[in-house]
Amino acid sequence: MDIVGHVKHMIAMLTHTTKKGKPKVLKKCLLPVTGYGVVNMIVTDLAVMDVTPEGLVLREVAPGYTPEEIQSLTEPTFIISGDLKEIPLA
C-alpha cells in the first residue's frame, strides 16, 4: 500500500498472456487491488502501453508482432501511438 500511495509513476510488468494464452491485460482487474488508477505504464513481453484517461496507448511492440496481433491478445481496445516503435532487444 505504501508504494501505491506515494509514487508519481507506477509501471506494471507482466507477461502479456497466461500459460493458456488468455489475456492478462484486462478491462477490469479480477484480483484484489491495493489501489485503483495508479498504474501509468504496462510493460509486457510483447508490448509497452501507456495508461491514459483516454485508454491504453500502444507505444512499442515486440519484434515480429503487429499491433493487430497484440490487440487480439489484449482485452481492452487500445489506441495505436502515431510514433509506434519496435522494442529494441539489444
N, C-alpha and C positions, 0 to 999 in steps of 0.2 A: 504494500500500500504506500509506503514511503516513496518508492520510485515513481509511481504514477502521480502522486500528488505534488511532486517537487521538481519535475523536469520540464524543460521547454520543448524538447524534441524527443519523441519516442519512436523507435524503429522496431517493428516485429519481424523476426527472421524465422522462416519455416520452410519445409518442403511444400511445394505447390499442391501436391495431391497426397491422399492416403496411400497405403500399400495396395489398396484395391482400386486405385485410380480415381477416387472421388475427390471433388474439390475441397480444399481446406480454406480457401478464401471464400467466405460466405456472406450473404446479405445480413445475417444476424448470428451472433455468437451463440453456440449451443452449450458451451461450458460456463461455469461460474466465472465472472469477471471481477477484477479489482476496481476498474474504473472505465467509464464509457467515454468515447470520443477523445481518447488521449493518444492514440497511435497516429503518427504523421506520415509514416512510410512503411510499406510492406516490401521486404526483400525475400524472394524465394529462389530456388534453384533454377527457375525458368523466367523470372521477371522481376522488375523493380517498378513499384507503383507508389505514387503519392496519394495520400488520403486527403481529399479536399471537400469543402462544403458542397461542391457540385457533383462529387462522386470520386471514384478511383480514376487516376490518370496513369496510363501505361507509359513509362519513361524509357525502359530498356527491356529487351528480350534476349534470351539465351541464343547463342549461335545455332542455326539450323531450325529455329522456330519462327513462325509467322504470328502476327497479332491475332489472326483468326484462330490459330491452334491454341494460343494462350487463352483466348476468350472461351473456347469450348471447355477449358479446364478450370474456369473461374465462374462462380455463381453470379455475382453482380455484373451487370454490363459496365464496362469501363470506357473512358474517353482515351483515344489514342493521341499522344502528345505530337505536336507539329514537328518536334525535333527528336523523334523516336530513334534510339540508338541500339546497337548490339552490345551486350555485356562483354567487356574485354576480359579475356581469360589469362592474359599474361601479366 
